[in-house]
């Protein structure tokens, strides 16, 4: 019985180590989302943290700030969706 418990413990430790390794891989991955025909691009990492935002100059219209906000939000949501699917 002790031998079986020992084997079970080793399997659990290996599974935990494998899961940690996969989590580290995921955390180092980057996911890009873009919107508005590329007017805004957002990069998130595997932790769902935004690491970069790019906005094309022609997307900046002081008369239509709401459109730019919508484009940025859509790019963030796309990047986060890609990361969560991974």
Secondary structure, DSSP 4 states (H G I P E B T S, - for coil): -HHHHHHHHHHHHHHHHHHHHHHHHHHH-EEEEEETTTTEEEEEETT--EEEEEE-GGG--TT-HHHHHHHHHHHHHHHHHHHHH-
